[in-house]
Amino acid sequence: MTVDNSPLTIFGVRIDGLYALSIALCQLSILMLLTTSCSQNKKHADKEQYTCPMHPTVVQDKPGNCPVCGMDLVLKGGHQHEAKIGDEMGYLLKPVNATVISSIKTITPVRRPLNIKITSTGIITYDTRTLTTVSSRFSGRIEKLFFRYNLQPIRRGQKIFEIYSPELLTAQRDLLYLLNADNENSQLIDGAKEKLKLLGASEEQINQLISTGKESTLFSVYSPAEGYIINSNGNVSNQNELEVREGMYVTAGQIIVKVANPKNVWAEFDLHSGDQAHVKVNDPLQIKIEGTEELDAHINFLQPFFKEGQSFTKVRVYLSNGNGKYRAGQLVSASFDKPSRDSMWIPVSAQMNLGTRKIVFLKKEGIFKPQEIVTGSQSENWVEVLKGIDATDSVAYNAQFMVDSESFIKIKK
């Protein structure tokens, strides 16, 4: 067998003999091992670096979740192709509670003169100026009531309750003692009679005490006026509920009941703060009481007040009720007509009341955004817009349709 000892060329280098060939092969193997090791080290280093796309400061050497936002960690330094989003798709990156996508009906605000018609509902109540108060002039215990329910009719001079009072019993005994022991002392006797009168005893009761010569343990109280029994707080909403009961103790000066005069009543209405600036005393209005015809009246009294976090104005109209046509508790409606005003108006359905703020859904570039507005007067199904939108804006006709909960809406300030 013949061995070929011809020169060998590797990577451009001439190698003579088998020994030189062996050396070259060893060097080539070493070079390949080094290259592989570097490549593996690089891959190993890349695998050990994981980070959060939203929080680049979060870095760890193994896969997992971001401790800040919970997103999956990705390889740090990895090359990823980002999708380019044009202006027409920019709304997809916005929060879902900042825009609403829909194809519902829209309207534009209307600028025109419109008669302001304010409507309100109220109730018939008694004129508090004619209420007669029945109070106890002494402390004691109510033994018997002669009325059973609220709004029970009563006559002047009718007995309404009987009361036991140690103070009144002592005053009766003092008068009887003076009459028996010193009946010539008219000054003391007159003083004892006057004390009984101050405690509420009538002249007839005092004469009966003197004629019988025997004190009464129960003292009768009679109605000083004719009308209807109502509770001491004037509440007529529940006709079967009374605040006073048999057996209850009362103190001197405590109001027991009130007697309302049915010949004078009020029609009372509450107006919201947006409407109160358009009404004043003596303004005309139309009143409709259930079961009766519509009548023309005038505003007699205005009283601003604050209730449950909102400001109102109480409108009061005095009504004569000599024939008893009106009853306390009857529902009544009123309408106030004001002169026309050139303003910007939108339908009431286009606004959403969030309590402290009112919004509309403004349509721009095919999407709806909540926009806060400032409203003024309301005329039937139209509401006046003072600030927030322009006459050329397009808003959703039905704002309530846009959301299912007011917590969905986030308005930027």
C-alpha positions as CSV (number, residue, x, y, z in Angstrom):
1,M,0.0,0.0,0.0
2,T,1.3,3.4,-0.9
3,V,0.8,6.5,1.3
4,D,0.3,9.7,-0.5
5,N,2.5,12.3,1.1
6,S,1.5,15.1,-1.2
7,P,1.0,18.5,0.4
8,L,-2.5,19.4,1.8
9,T,-4.0,22.9,1.9
10,I,-6.6,23.8,4.7
11,F,-8.1,27.3,5.0
12,G,-5.5,28.5,2.5
13,V,-2.5,27.0,4.5
14,R,-0.2,24.4,2.9
15,I,0.4,21.4,5.2
16,D,3.0,18.7,4.5
17,G,2.7,15.3,5.9
18,L,0.4,13.4,8.2
19,Y,1.7,15.0,11.4
20,A,0.9,18.4,10.1
21,L,-2.5,17.2,9.1
22,S,-3.3,15.9,12.6
23,I,-2.3,19.3,14.1
24,A,-4.5,21.1,11.8
25,L,-7.5,18.9,12.5
26,C,-7.0,19.4,16.3
27,Q,-6.9,23.2,15.9
28,L,-10.1,23.1,13.7
29,S,-11.9,21.0,16.4
30,I,-10.9,23.5,19.1
31,L,-12.1,26.4,17.0
32,M,-15.5,24.7,16.5
33,L,-15.9,24.0,20.2
34,L,-15.2,27.6,21.1
35,T,-17.7,28.9,18.6
36,T,-20.4,26.5,19.9
37,S,-19.7,27.4,23.5
38,C,-20.0,31.1,22.8
39,S,-23.3,30.6,21.0
40,Q,-24.7,28.5,23.9
41,N,-23.4,31.1,26.4
42,K,-25.1,33.9,24.5
43,K,-28.4,31.9,24.4
44,H,-28.1,31.1,28.1
45,A,-27.5,34.7,28.9
46,D,-30.5,35.7,26.8
47,K,-32.8,33.2,28.6
48,E,-31.8,34.5,32.0
49,Q,-33.0,38.1,31.3
50,Y,-36.7,38.4,31.6
51,T,-38.5,41.8,32.0
52,C,-42.1,43.3,32.0
53,P,-43.2,45.1,28.8
54,M,-45.0,47.7,31.0
55,H,-42.4,48.0,33.8
56,P,-38.9,47.7,32.3
57,T,-37.3,48.0,35.7
58,V,-38.6,44.6,36.6
59,V,-35.9,42.1,35.6
60,Q,-35.4,38.5,36.7
61,D,-33.5,35.4,35.5
62,K,-36.5,33.1,34.9
63,P,-40.0,33.3,33.4
64,G,-42.9,34.5,35.6
65,N,-45.3,37.3,36.2
66,C,-44.7,41.0,36.8
67,P,-45.1,41.7,40.6
68,V,-46.6,45.2,39.7
69,C,-49.2,44.5,37.0
70,G,-49.3,40.7,36.7
71,M,-48.3,40.6,33.0
72,D,-46.1,37.7,31.7
73,L,-42.4,38.5,31.6
74,V,-40.7,38.5,28.2
75,L,-37.1,38.1,27.1
76,K,-35.1,41.2,27.6
77,G,-33.6,42.6,24.4
78,G,-35.8,40.4,22.2
79,H,-36.5,41.8,18.8
80,Q,-40.3,42.1,18.2
81,H,-42.0,43.8,15.4
82,E,-44.5,46.4,16.7
83,A,-47.7,47.0,14.7
84,K,-48.1,50.4,13.4
85,I,-51.5,51.9,14.3
86,G,-52.8,54.8,12.1
87,D,-55.0,57.6,13.2
88,E,-58.2,55.8,12.1
89,M,-57.5,53.0,14.6
90,G,-56.2,55.2,17.4
91,Y,-59.4,54.9,19.5
92,L,-58.6,51.2,20.1
93,L,-55.8,52.2,22.5
94,K,-58.1,54.4,24.6
95,P,-59.7,53.2,27.8
96,V,-63.1,51.5,27.3
97,N,-64.7,53.8,29.8
98,A,-63.7,56.9,27.9
99,T,-65.5,56.3,24.6
100,V,-68.6,54.5,23.4
101,I,-68.9,53.1,19.9
102,S,-72.5,53.0,18.5
103,S,-74.7,53.9,15.6
104,I,-77.6,55.4,17.6
105,K,-79.6,58.4,16.6
106,T,-77.9,61.8,17.1
107,I,-79.2,65.4,17.2
108,T,-77.7,68.9,17.1
109,P,-78.7,71.6,19.6
110,V,-81.4,73.9,18.5
111,R,-81.0,77.7,19.0
112,R,-84.4,79.4,19.0
113,P,-86.7,81.4,21.2
114,L,-88.8,79.0,23.3
115,N,-91.4,79.7,25.9
116,I,-90.3,78.4,29.2
117,K,-93.0,76.2,30.7
118,I,-92.2,75.0,34.2
119,T,-94.3,72.2,35.7
120,S,-94.4,70.9,39.3
121,T,-96.5,68.7,41.5
122,G,-97.4,69.4,45.1
123,I,-100.0,68.8,47.8
124,I,-102.8,70.6,49.6
125,T,-102.0,71.4,53.2
126,Y,-103.6,73.5,56.0
127,D,-102.8,77.1,56.4
128,T,-100.5,77.0,59.4
129,R,-101.4,80.6,60.3
130,T,-104.9,79.4,61.3
131,L,-103.8,76.4,63.3
132,T,-105.0,76.3,66.9
133,T,-102.6,74.6,69.4
134,V,-104.0,72.6,72.3
135,S,-101.3,72.1,75.0
136,S,-101.2,71.0,78.6
137,R,-100.9,73.8,81.2
138,F,-99.7,71.3,83.8
139,S,-98.0,68.0,84.1
140,G,-100.0,64.8,84.4
141,R,-101.2,61.6,82.8
142,I,-103.8,61.4,80.0
143,E,-106.5,59.0,81.2
144,K,-108.9,59.1,78.3
145,L,-109.0,60.5,74.7
146,F,-112.2,61.5,72.9
147,F,-110.6,61.4,69.4
148,R,-109.3,58.3,67.7
149,Y,-107.6,59.2,64.4
150,N,-105.8,62.0,62.6
151,L,-108.0,64.5,60.7
152,Q,-111.1,63.6,62.8
153,P,-113.5,66.6,62.7
154,I,-114.1,68.4,66.0
155,R,-116.4,71.2,67.2
156,R,-115.6,74.1,69.4
157,G,-116.1,73.3,73.1
158,Q,-116.1,69.5,72.4
159,K,-114.2,67.4,75.1
160,I,-111.0,66.1,73.6
161,F,-109.3,64.4,76.6
162,E,-109.3,63.9,80.4
163,I,-106.1,64.2,82.4
164,Y,-105.0,63.4,86.0
165,S,-102.7,66.0,87.5
166,P,-101.5,66.1,91.2
167,E,-100.9,69.9,90.7
168,L,-104.4,70.6,89.6
169,L,-105.8,68.4,92.4
170,T,-103.8,70.3,95.0
171,A,-105.1,73.7,93.6
172,Q,-108.8,72.4,93.9
173,R,-108.2,71.3,97.5
174,D,-106.7,74.7,98.4
175,L,-109.8,76.5,97.2
176,L,-112.1,74.2,99.1
177,Y,-110.0,74.6,102.2
178,L,-110.2,78.4,102.1
179,L,-114.0,78.3,101.5
180,N,-114.5,76.1,104.5
181,A,-111.9,77.6,106.9
182,D,-111.8,81.3,106.0
183,N,-114.7,82.1,103.7
184,E,-114.5,85.7,104.6
185,N,-111.0,86.1,103.2
186,S,-112.0,87.1,99.6
187,Q,-108.5,88.0,98.6
188,L,-107.1,84.5,99.2
189,I,-110.2,82.9,97.7
190,D,-109.9,85.0,94.6
191,G,-106.2,84.1,94.3
192,A,-107.1,80.4,94.5
193,K,-109.7,80.8,91.8
194,E,-107.2,82.7,89.6
195,K,-104.7,79.9,90.0
196,L,-107.2,77.3,88.7
197,K,-107.9,79.6,85.7
198,L,-104.2,79.8,84.9
199,L,-104.1,76.0,85.0
200,G,-106.8,75.8,82.4
201,A,-110.0,75.5,84.5
202,S,-113.0,77.3,83.0
203,E,-115.4,79.5,85.0
204,E,-118.1,76.8,84.8
205,Q,-115.7,74.1,86.2
206,I,-114.7,76.4,89.1
207,N,-118.4,77.1,90.0
208,Q,-119.2,73.4,89.8
209,L,-116.3,72.7,92.3
210,I,-117.6,75.3,94.7
211,S,-121.2,74.1,94.5
212,T,-120.4,70.4,95.0
213,G,-117.6,71.0,97.5
214,K,-115.7,68.0,96.1
215,E,-112.5,68.0,94.0
216,S,-112.3,66.1,90.8
217,T,-109.4,63.7,90.1
218,L,-109.8,63.9,86.4
219,F,-109.7,67.3,84.6
220,S,-111.5,67.7,81.2
221,V,-109.9,69.6,78.4
222,Y,-112.1,71.1,75.6
223,S,-111.4,72.1,72.1
224,P,-110.9,75.9,71.7
225,A,-111.7,75.9,67.9
226,E,-113.6,74.0,65.2
227,G,-111.8,72.1,62.6
228,Y,-109.9,68.8,62.2
229,I,-107.5,67.1,64.7
230,I,-103.9,66.8,63.4
231,N,-100.7,65.7,65.1
232,S,-98.6,68.2,67.0
233,N,-96.0,68.3,64.2
234,G,-98.7,69.1,61.6
235,N,-98.4,65.8,59.8
236,V,-101.4,64.8,57.8
237,S,-99.8,62.1,55.6
238,N,-101.1,59.2,57.7
239,Q,-104.7,59.7,58.8
240,N,-104.7,56.7,61.1
241,E,-101.6,57.5,63.1
242,L,-101.7,59.6,66.3
243,E,-98.8,60.8,68.4
244,V,-100.7,61.0,71.6
245,R,-102.0,57.9,73.5
246,E,-104.0,57.1,76.5
247,G,-101.9,56.6,79.6
248,M,-99.0,58.7,78.4
249,Y,-97.5,61.4,80.6
250,V,-97.2,65.0,79.5
251,T,-95.4,68.0,80.9
252,A,-96.5,71.5,81.3
253,G,-96.5,73.4,78.0
254,Q,-96.3,70.2,75.9
255,I,-98.4,70.3,72.7
256,I,-101.0,67.6,72.7
257,V,-102.8,68.2,69.3
258,K,-103.5,70.9,66.8
259,V,-106.8,71.9,65.4
260,A,-106.7,72.9,61.7
261,N,-109.2,75.3,60.2
262,P,-110.5,73.7,56.9
263,K,-111.6,77.0,55.5
264,N,-108.1,78.1,54.6
265,V,-105.7,75.8,52.8
266,W,-102.4,76.1,50.8
267,A,-101.2,74.5,47.6
268,E,-97.5,73.9,48.0
269,F,-94.9,73.0,45.3
270,D,-91.2,72.4,45.3
271,L,-89.1,73.9,42.4
272,H,-85.5,72.8,41.6
273,S,-82.7,75.3,41.7
274,G,-82.7,75.6,37.9
275,D,-86.2,76.9,37.8
276,Q,-86.4,79.1,40.9
277,A,-84.8,82.0,39.2
278,H,-87.7,82.3,36.8
279,V,-90.5,82.7,39.3
280,K,-91.4,85.5,41.7
281,V,-94.3,86.5,44.0
282,N,-97.5,87.5,42.2
283,D,-96.5,85.5,39.0
284,P,-99.5,83.8,37.4
285,L,-99.8,80.0,37.3
286,Q,-102.4,77.4,36.5
287,I,-103.4,74.8,39.1
288,K,-105.0,71.5,38.6
289,I,-106.3,69.7,41.7
290,E,-107.4,66.1,41.4
291,G,-111.1,65.8,41.0
292,T,-111.6,69.5,40.3
293,E,-111.3,71.8,37.3
294,E,-108.2,73.8,36.4
295,L,-108.0,77.3,38.0
296,D,-105.9,80.4,37.6
297,A,-104.0,81.6,40.6
298,H,-100.9,83.7,41.7
299,I,-97.8,82.9,43.7
300,N,-98.3,84.2,47.2
301,F,-95.1,83.0,48.9
302,L,-91.6,81.8,48.0
303,Q,-89.2,80.1,50.5
304,P,-85.8,78.8,49.5
305,F,-84.7,75.7,51.5
306,F,-82.1,72.9,51.5
307,K,-83.1,69.3,51.7
308,E,-81.1,66.0,51.1
309,G,-78.1,67.8,49.6
310,Q,-80.2,69.8,47.1
311,S,-81.6,73.3,47.1
312,F,-85.3,73.9,46.4
313,T,-87.7,76.7,46.4
314,K,-91.1,76.2,48.1
315,V,-93.9,77.9,46.2
316,R,-97.1,78.5,48.1
317,V,-100.6,79.5,46.8
318,Y,-103.3,80.5,49.3
319,L,-106.7,79.0,48.5
320,S,-110.1,79.8,50.1
321,N,-112.0,76.7,51.0
322,G,-115.2,77.9,52.5
323,N,-117.3,75.3,50.7
324,G,-114.9,72.5,51.8
325,K,-114.1,71.5,48.2
326,Y,-110.4,71.0,48.9
327,R,-109.0,68.5,51.3
328,A,-105.6,68.2,53.0
329,G,-103.5,65.6,51.3
330,Q,-104.9,66.1,47.8
331,L,-102.4,66.0,44.9
332,V,-102.1,69.2,42.9
333,S,-100.1,70.1,39.8
334,A,-99.1,73.5,38.6
335,S,-97.6,75.1,35.4
336,F,-95.7,78.3,35.1
337,D,-95.5,80.0,31.7
338,K,-92.6,82.4,31.2
339,P,-91.8,84.7,28.2
340,S,-89.7,83.2,25.3
341,R,-86.0,83.2,25.5
342,D,-83.4,82.8,22.7
343,S,-81.1,80.0,23.9
344,M,-79.6,76.7,22.8
345,W,-81.9,73.7,23.6
346,I,-81.6,69.9,23.5
347,P,-84.1,67.2,24.3
348,V,-84.3,66.1,27.9
349,S,-83.5,62.6,26.8
350,A,-80.1,63.7,25.5
351,Q,-78.7,64.6,28.9
352,M,-77.8,62.3,31.8
353,N,-78.1,63.6,35.4
354,L,-75.3,62.2,37.6
355,G,-76.5,64.1,40.6
356,T,-73.8,66.8,40.9
357,R,-73.1,66.9,37.1
358,K,-75.0,66.6,33.9
359,I,-73.5,65.1,30.7
360,V,-74.2,64.5,27.1
361,F,-72.5,62.0,24.7
362,L,-70.7,64.0,22.1
363,K,-70.0,62.3,18.7
364,K,-66.6,62.9,17.1
365,E,-64.9,60.8,14.5
366,G,-67.5,58.1,14.7
367,I,-67.2,57.6,18.5
368,F,-69.1,59.0,21.5
369,K,-67.4,60.8,24.4
370,P,-69.1,62.0,27.6
371,Q,-69.1,65.8,27.8
372,E,-70.1,67.7,30.9
373,I,-72.7,70.5,30.3
374,V,-74.3,73.3,32.4
375,T,-78.0,73.5,32.0
376,G,-80.5,76.2,32.7
377,S,-84.3,76.2,32.4
378,Q,-86.4,73.3,31.3
379,S,-89.5,73.6,29.1
380,E,-91.5,70.4,28.9
381,N,-89.3,68.0,26.9
382,W,-86.5,70.6,26.2
383,V,-83.6,71.7,28.4
384,E,-81.5,74.8,28.0
385,V,-77.7,74.3,27.6
386,L,-75.7,77.2,28.9
387,K,-72.2,75.8,28.6
388,G,-70.3,72.7,27.4
389,I,-71.3,72.2,23.7
390,D,-71.7,74.2,20.6
391,A,-74.6,74.6,18.2
392,T,-72.7,72.5,15.6
393,D,-72.0,69.6,17.8
394,S,-73.7,66.2,17.4
395,V,-74.9,64.5,20.5
396,A,-76.7,61.2,21.2
397,Y,-80.4,61.6,21.3
398,N,-80.8,59.0,24.1
399,A,-78.1,59.4,26.7
400,Q,-79.5,56.7,29.0
401,F,-79.1,54.2,26.2
402,M,-75.4,54.7,26.0
403,V,-74.5,53.3,29.4
404,D,-76.0,50.9,31.9
405,S,-74.4,52.5,34.9
406,E,-73.2,55.9,35.8
407,S,-70.0,54.3,37.2
408,F,-69.0,53.5,33.6
409,I,-68.5,57.2,32.8
410,K,-65.1,58.9,33.4
411,I,-65.0,62.6,32.6
412,K,-61.6,64.2,32.2
413,K,-61.3,67.5,34.0
